[in-house]
Amino acid sequence: MTCRGTIGRCSSFAFVAVLFALVVSAPKFASAIFHVEKANVVVRLPTAVAGAYDMAIANFGSPIYGATLSGKLVYPPDDEDACYPYNAPFPRSPGQGASVVVLDRGFCAFTKKALHAQNAGADAVIIVDNVDEPLVTMDASADDQSVGEAANITVPVGLVTKATGDIFEPILTAGTTILVTLNWTDVLPHPDSRVEWELWTNSGDNCGAKCDAQKGFIKDFKETAVTLEKNGYTQFTPHYVTWLCPPEAIDEPFCVQQCINNGRYCCPDPDSDFAAGFSGADVVTENLRTLCVFREANATASPWKWWDYVTQFEDACTMANGRFNDLECAESVLVALSLDVDAIRACVGDVTADVVNDVLENEQEMQLDDGRRGDINILPTVVINDRQYRGKLTREAVLRTLCSGFAESTRPELCDQGFEDKCLEDNEGSLTCARDATGNGMTGCQVTAETPFFACVCPAGAKLVGEKCEVTNGCVAAIFDTPACACDRCVCTDSGLGKIDCHEEPPSACVSDAEHPGGCWRIGKHSACVDQIDQKKQTGIAGGDPATVQASSCKCPAGFVGDGLTCVDVDECQTSCKGEHMRCANTFGSFTCTCDSGFGKMDDASSSDGMTCLHGGSGGGFGIGTVFVAVLGSCAVLGGGGYLIYRVRLRSYMNQEIKAIMSQYMPLEDGENNGDGHFAAPNGHEDSDGDEESNRL
């Protein structure tokens, strides 16, 4: 690091640069071990290279835990690194099974490679390491593009060593066929009739797309998790990662704002701004309270209440509405769930005191390797039967993996009926079947227990006649050509044997003048009542009974949060109108953003507020002087770019140090564009064919 300016300033920067090195080198974390979860690539032909080869399971994609996938290795004749979309699909060979595409590591992100291969028809992707090293776990970066790519990867993805690639690729280049079986059957142990699993997570809700996916999983998986827990099939334990601030740094703003209990337990600042917004200390405090909720719920034989608390807290006490660190908001959720508020307060204790908290102390110890699963270094992480899960964080993928942890004779019924996500709207199964590629009308989607875990069938109200689906549900046609079934509030039921029943539903309770329409919250023009007439109609068309659908439901309207029975106004001014010379006025259910006196509002799509306030001169308008100032301001921004970059890089230095340390155990991304056409790997080396150079701040 080159030092310029005063000695004191340089010394301070140097201190920040080594801070995390001190954290990681503390005795408590001295023996960090990252565990790589492995599956097998079993080569069947040619016999000269037959045998099992280790493959590291990626932390994205969809590994088929408990199953196998057989097929043929495919090595692209060009663009072997898959950094650009393929112009044509990979050729398939009848009778040789799945297309397992082999790609080279380098030049672009793992997720980009896998997605391009999948879009060209790959059923599985194997990436060959370009460094002679032990197997590592591939992961996606937390930026929106990488998270988006990872979310769309539905095939299994793995990494093999350079040595393995040196065996496979010359054979494939010579045109010789390699037949393989990818085997995930022995990844998870299944020692008894109960599966034990953990979720390592974080309570912060302002960490980008990856954080949104994590919160979405908790909501989607809640009912499944509670069902498995209540029936004794699983034992679930939540965990939260914290780090320790070195004693000599506890008075630095870096630790004061991100730690509790005098630097013992810390979390990163959610917005990387120590002077504004919510702090890392707020996050670790809520982590602690949530752990105490689990401890109290477990003590009262209702551990599933953790799921209730987390989901209700996420709805009511968010960073967006300014109530994330509001004790009253958190405790109102505790009261609603009949949890002992005093016991949880005692468990949390005084977070400002210089004392050890037994709960968080245990969490830091649990982060370390237990001799089987490795250290916890990735968030979020799912651990099943003491093995770290790798793959997509979705209800379907995690449930399938939990089910593979049961011995065959002890699998719960849910494992045979619970894989519904493939056929949900916009998911792989529903989209594939809706395209009706064969033209036989099989646009319905049915869940199956075998890969790809869905099958295209005749839609509800139709049956297969010969080789094509024909409509048998009279409601499908009646809603168009029968007046008694075609009114705005008419619903139809097919009673079978050619008989249909249509009737008009009563007026919606949501349009009444009642104080609580449909039993929902209402103040003035704002109502949480939602008419469900469309859901009733669709149920009848799909062959179901519209009477099973409630006439209305309760959901807080935009600008409010709550459960629909009670709604609270969101203070949008906590997160909006933050530009210079802007004023925000929160209104009931909305807000207004205006400019200070003497400044005028100009639409600006590049601003998060959609506007910019510019000085309007004595007349309050925009004249030549205003434009001139704006141009000068633009020049000033360009001229001061170096200083701004310097400030941003200084602020993010700690995160860079974290990545540099973690990359010793795993690559977070295969490459990141430096702006010069090269991609820097997370271990500080360029992922290119040229000489490797160290990329440092």
N, C-alpha and C positions, 0 to 999 in steps of 0.2 A: 504494500500500500504506500503510495506517495503522499507525504505530509506537506501541506502548505498552510500558511497562516500561523497563528500563535501556537506555542507548544501545548498550552492547555486544551485548545480545541482538538488538536491532533491526538492528544492522549485520551480525550474523551471518546473519539471515534474508535481508537484502537481498543478501548475497553469494551465498547459495544460489540466490536467484531469478534472478541473472544468470549463474550458472555455465555453463549450457548455451548461453546467448547468446555467451559467450566461446568455447566449443568450436566452435560453428558459424561464428563470425566469424574463427576462426583462418585464416591464409593458406592452409593446406593444403586447406580446404574452402570457400574463398571463392566458388567459382563453381558452386554446387549447381544441377543441372538435373534436374527430374523429367520423364520422358518419358511421354507419354500414347499408349498403343497404340490405333490407330483402325481401324475397319471402315467400310463405306459403306452408307448407306440410299439405294438407287436408286429414285426415284419413276418409275413407268411411266405412270400415269394419276392425275389429269388432266394433259393435256399442258401446261397453263399453268404448272405447277410441276414438270414433269418434269426429272430430272437427279440428280446424286449429291450427297448431304449427308454430312458427316463424323459419325461416331458413336464416342465413346470406349468401349472395351471395359471392362466392369466386372471387378473382381478377384474375382468370384464368379459363379455360374452356369456355363453350358456353351457358350461360343462355338464355332461349328462351323468351326474353322480349315480352310482349304482348300476350303470348300464354300459354297453359297448356300442361302437360304431365302426362298421367294416367298409372298406372301400379302396380306392386307388390313389396313390400320390400323384399330384399334378404340379409340374414345375413350369411356370410360364416361359415361353421361348425368348421373350424380351420383357422389359420392365419388371424384373424379378423382385424389385423392392416395393412395387405397388403404390408408389407415391402419387400416381395419377389414375383416374378411373380407366378401366379397360373398355375398349371399343366393342368387344364381342364377348359373349359368354364362353367359359371354358368348355372344351369338348367333353362329352360324356361317352363312356363305353358301356354298352348293354351287358348286363350280367356281372359287372365288376363293382357294383355298389356305389357308395358315396364318393364325391370328389373332395379329396383332402388336399388343399392347395398349400404348397411349400413356398415360402417367401424369404427373402433375405432381409436381415435387420440393417437399418441405415437410412439416413437422409430425411426421414419424416416420422411422424408419430406412429406408434403401434396401432392405435385405434383407427387411424386413417388407412393403414395397410389392410387391416382386417375388414373394414367396411367396404373398401373397394373390391376385395376378393369375394366377399359375401354377395355384393351386388352383381358380380359376374358369375354367380352360380355355385360358389364354394359351399360345401356342407360342413366343413371344418377347416381351420387355418392353423398351420404350423409355421412359426417364424424361426429361422436359423440364426443363432447368435453370430456376430462378426468379431467377437472378442473371445480369446481362449481363456475362459473363466468358468467357475461352477455355475449351475443353473440359478437364475434370478427370477423374481416374480414381476411380470409386466403389469403396469397400472396406467390409468389415464390421469392426465393433469386435471386440476380443478377448474380450468377455464371453460367457458360456456361451449366453445366449439368441440373440445375433447369430450366433455360430458355428453354433449349431443350425439357425437359419433358413438360413444360407448353405449348410450341408451338404445341405439338402433342396431347394435350387433347382437344377433340372435343365435349365432353358431358358436360351437366350442372353439377356443383359441388357446394355443400353448406355445412354449418356447423350448427348443432343443439346443444342445450345446453345439459349438462350432465343429467339434470332433464328429458328432452325429451327422451334421450337415455335410461334412467332407466325405462321409460314406454314401449318403443318399444322392446328393446332387450330381456327381459324375455319372452315376448309373442312369438317372433320369435324363440327363443331357444326351447320353448315348442312345436314348430311345427305348430303353428297357423298362418294362412295367414293374412297379413295386406295389404289391398288395399288402395292406396293413389292417390291423384292428386297433382302434383307440379304446383303451380300457380304463374306466373309472370305477370299477366294481369294488376295489379294495382300498379306496381312498379314505373312507370313513369306517372306523370300527363300530360294531354293534354288540356291545357286551351283555346287554340285558333288555328287558321289555320297555325301558324308559330311556328316552333320548334327553341328554343334558345339553343345553345350549346357552350361549351368552351373546349379548349385543353390546359392543363397545361403541359409544355414540357421544353426542355433545348436545347440550340444551340450546345453544345459540341458534338463532333462526335467520341470521343475516350473513351467510357464508357462500352465497352464489348457488349455481345450478346443482352442484353436488349436495349441498345442504338441503336444497328443496327436494331432491330425490330421496334423501335420507328421511326427511319428515313425511314425505308421501308414503314411503314404505311402512313406517310405523302406523299410519292411519289405515293403510290397506290391509296390513297383516294383523291388526288388533283382534278382530273377531276370530280368525284362525288360531292365533296364539292363545286366546282365552279358552277356546273350545278344547284345544289339546291339553292345556294346563288343568282345567277343571276336571277332565276325565282321567287325569293321572298319567297321560302318555308322555308328557315332557316335564322337565324342570328348568325353568328359565331364570336367568340372572342378568340384570343390566349392569353395565360398568361405564365409567367415565375416565378419560385420560387427563391427567394433570402433570405439570412438570415443576421442578424445584428450582427456586431462585438461589444462586450462591449467596452465602451469608454476607460477603463483602459488597453485594450489590443491592441489598434490600431497600436502601434509601434512594436508589435511582428511580426516576419516573417510570422506566421500563418495568420495574418490579412493583412499584407502588400501585400503578394502575391496573396491573394484570394479575395480582396475587392477593391472597387472603392469609390470615394467621401469620403475619410477619414474613411473607415470602415463601412459606412452606408449600403452598398449593397454588398453581398459576395456570391460566389459559390465555391464548392469544386474544388481543383486542379485536372485536368483531369487525370494526371499520378502520383499524390501523391508525386511529387518531386518538392519542392519549388525552387531548384537551376537550374533546366533544363526544357526544353520543354515549353509547353504553360501553362499559369497560370489560376487560378480561376478568376482573374481579367479580363483576355482575354475573358473568357466565359461570365461573367456578362456584359461586354461591348457589346458583340455581341447580347446578350439577349435584352439589351436596344435598340440597333440599330434596331433590328427586331420589337420590340414594336413600335418604332417610324415609321417604314415602315407601319405598320398596321394603325397607327393614321393618317398618311399622305394619305394612300390609301383610308381610310374611309372618309376623308374630301373631297376627289375628287370623291366620289360615286363609287369607284371601290375597295371595301375591299378585293375582291378575289386576288388582286395582292400580298397579303401576301403569298399565296401559291406559286405564281410564284417566288417571291424573295427567299423564303426558299429553294425551290427545286433547283433553279439555283445556289444559294450560296453553297449548299451542294455539287454540282458538281464541282464548280470552286475553292472554297476557303476552302480547307480541312486542317486538321491537318497533314494528310499524305503528302500533297504536300508543306507544310510549309507556306501556305498563309491564314490560319485561322484568324490571327490578322492583315492581310495586308489591310489597309484602302483602298488602290487603287483597290484591288480586289473586295471588298464589293461595292464600289461606281461605279465600272464598271457595276455591276449587276443593280444598281439603275438607271444608265443612260439607259441601255438596256430596262428597263421597263418604261421609261419616268416618273420616280418619281423625285420630287423636291429634289435634293441633298442638297441644302442650308437649306431647311426647316428641313430635317432629321438631318443635322449637328447641327442645333440650338436645336433640340429636345434632342439630345444626350448630348450636352454641354461639359464642361470640366470635364472629369472623375477623374482628379487629384485634383480638387478643393475641399475645405472643405465646400460644399454646398449641399442642399437638391435637389434631382431630383424628380420633381413632378410625372413623369411616374412611376419610380420604387417605390416611396413612396406609390402610389396608389396600385401597385402590392402587396406590403407587407400587406396592409390593406385588400385586396381582398382574401389573403390566409386564413384569419380568417373566422370562421363560420358566416353565415348570418342569422342564426336561422332556416335554413332548410336543407342545404346540408352538414354541418360539415366543419372542417378545411381541407385544402389540405395538405396531408402528404405523398402521394405516387406520384412518377413520373414514367411514365406519368399518368395523370388522365384526363378522359373525363367526363364532366358534361353536362347532357341533361335535359332541363326544370328544372334546379335547383336541380337535383339529380345526385349523383356520379354514373357513369356507372361502372359495374363490369363485367369482362369477357376478352376475347381475343381482342388484339388490331389489328384487321384485318379489311379490307374494308367491307367484308361481314357482320361480327358481329356488327360493329359499325353502318353500314347502316341499318341493320334490327332493331337495337335499336332506331335509330333516327326515323324510320318509325313508330315504336310503340308509339312514342310521339305525332303523329297526331290523331285528331279525325277521325273516320272512313270515314266521308264524305269529308275530306280535304286531304286525302293521295295523294301525287303526283304520277304520273304514274311510275316514277322511282322505287317506292317502290314495284311495282308489277313485274318489269322487271329487277331490278338491282342486284339480288342475283346470280351473275355469278360465284363466286369463287369456289363453290363446284365442278364445272365441269372443272375448269382450270387444266392444266397438273400437276400431282403429288398431287392433292387435293383429298379429300375423295371420292367425286362422281366419278371422272374419274378413280381412282384406283379401286373402287368397281366394276364399270361396266366393266372395262377392264378384270377383272378376269373371267367374264362370268360364274359364279357359276352354273347357270341353264343349260348352254350349248345350249341356244336358239339363240346365236349370237347377243344378245342385248348389244353390247359393247359401244354404244354411250351413252352420258350423256346429260340429259336435265334438266334445272333448273325448280324447282317448287316453289310455294309460301307456301308450307306446309312442316313441318318437315318430313324427314330430308333434305328438300329443294333441292332434286334432284331425278330423276327417270332414270332408264336404258331403252334405246330405241334402235331401229335399227340405226346403224351408217349412216352418210351421204353416199348416193349412194346405199342404201339398203332399203327394205321395208319388213314388216311382212307378210309372206305368210303362212297361217295356224298358226302354233306355232313357226315358225323359221324365222329368217331374211334371205332374199336372195338379192344378189347384183343386182341393177338396173342401177347403174351408169357405163356406158361402159368404162369410163376412168380407173376404177380400174384394169380391165384386160388388156386394150389396152396398158398401159405403159410397159407391159411385153411382149406381143405377137404381137404387131403391130409395125413394124420398123419405120413408120412415127411418132410414138408417143414415141419411146423408146430412142431417142438420148439424149445426155447430156443436151442440152438446149431446148428440146421439152416440150411443155405444152399442156394439153388436156382440152377441155371443152365439157361437155355432154349437148347437145341441146335438149334432150328429144326425145321421139318417136323412140328410138334406134339409133339416129344420134349423132355422136361425131365429134369434130373438133380438129385436132392436127396441130400445127405449131411450127417452130423453132424460138426461140427468137433471136434477134440480139446479137452480141458479147457484153459482159459486158463492160459498160463504165469504170469500175474500172481498166481494164487492158490497157486502152489507155494511151498515152503519154501526155494527156492534162494537163495543169497547175492545173486545178481543176476538176479531174475526177468525173463525176456525180454531179458537183457543190460543191464537198466537199474539205476540206483542204488536202493539200499534200505538203510535202517537201522531196525531194529525194526519197528514198525507202519507206518512211513512208506515208501512205495514210489512210484517214478516210472513204474512199468509201467501202461500203459493198454490194456485189452482192446478190440479193434476188431471184435468180432463184429457189432455193429450196422452198421458201415460195409460189412462183407462182405455182409450181408443186403440192404442198400439197393442195392449194386452189382448183385446178381442181379436184384432187382426192376426196376431201371432197364435191364435188358437186357445188362449187362456181365458180365465173368467175375470172380466173387468171389476166385478164386485170385490175381488181380493185387493184392489188398489184403493187406498184412502182417497177421499174426495179432495183433500188439501193437505199440505204439509207446512211446517214452519221453518223458515230460513231467513236470517237477517238480511235486509237489502244492502246494496252497495253503500258504503259509508258508515256501516255499523258492524259490530261483532257481537257474538253471543250464540245462544242455543236456539234462538227463534222464539222462545217463551219470554226471554229477557234479552234486549239488545242495547248496546252501549255505543254512543257516538265515537267514531274514530277521529282522533285529532291529527288530521293530515298535515298540519303545520309542523309536526315533529320531523317529517321527512321531506316535505315539499317547500318550494319557494325559498331555497337556500342560496340563490345567486346574490351577487352584489346589488345593493340598493333595492332589494325586493321586500315587500311586506306581505305577510300572510294573515288572513283572518279566517279562523275556523268557524264554520256555520254548522247548523244541525243537519248532519248527513252529507255535508259537502265542505267546500272551502273556496276562498277567493284569493288570488295572487295579484297584487298590484305593485306599482313602482313608487319609490319615494318622490316627494314633491320636487319638481324640476327635472324629473327623468321620465322618459317615454317608453312604452312597451313596444317591443319589436319581436315578431315571431322568429324563433330560432330552433330548428329541428335538432341541432346538435346539443342543445341544452336539455338536461333531465327535466326541467320545468316547462320546456317548449317555448320559452321566451327569454329575452334579454332586456335589461333596463339600460338605456343609453341616455346620456345627458342631452336635454333638448334645447339648451340655450335660454335666453330671456323670454322667448316666445313660447317655450314649452314644446316646440315641434322639432322636426328633423330637417335641418338645412345643410348647406355646404359645410359649415363649421362642424356639424355633427359627424358628417361623413368623413371629413378630414381627420377628426379625432379618432374615429373608428379605424381608419386606415393606419394612423400612427400607432393606435393600440395594437393592431395586428402585427405591425413591424416590431413593436416592443415585445409581443409574445414570442415572435420568431427569434429576436435578438436575445431574449432572456431564456430561450429554450434550454440552453446548457445549464443555467442555474436551476430551473425547475426540475430537469432530469436529475441533477445532482441531489436536490432535496428529496425527490421521490425515491431515488436509489438508496439514499441514506435511511429513509424511513423503512424501506423494505429489506434493509440489510440483514435483520435478524431472520426473516423468513428465508432469505437466500442461504444463510448459515444452516438453518434447519434442514433445508433440502440437500445441502452439501453433505451434511452428516448422515441423513437418511439414505442418500444414494450409495453409501457404503454397503447398505443391506439390500437395496432394491432400486431399479430405475423407475422414476415416476413418469417418465415420458421418453420416448426414443429420440426425440430431437425437438429443439425449439429454435425458431428462426431468429437469427441475430440481426437481421436486416441487411446482411451482405450476401444473401443467397445460401449461406451455410446454416446448418442446424447444430446447436450445441446440446450435447447429451447432458443429463442432470449430474453426472459425475465430474463435470467440468471439462470434458473432452469433446471435441467436435466429432460428430458421427459422419465421417467422410472418408474417401479413399486416400486423401492426402495425409500429411503428417498431423499427428494429434497435438493440439495446443491447449494449454490451460486457459479457460475463460474465467476471468475473475473480475470483480467490481473494480 
